[in-house]
Amino acid sequence: MKGITLIGIFLLVLGVVALVVPIPRRESHGVKIDDTKIGIQTETREKLPPAVGIVLIGGGALALVLGSRKT
């Protein structure tokens, strides 16, 4: 397999994963007064914007087409 074909397959898989799998994000909030610290951690799961997945899939398809052309 050519290198550009492998890159195309990788971009296609990454694009599909970006559309389906949410990414966890953790935030810590706290207040410190003298020696006392009060804090809370929040965790959210957000998906990437669909445009990111579409661009990755398009780039992967383009790389596959360019990789399959004979030189």
Secondary structure, 3 states (H helix, E strand, C coil): CCHHHHHHHHHHHHHHHHHHCCEEEEEEEEEEECCEEEEEEEEEEECCCHHHHHHHHHHHHHHHHHHHCCC
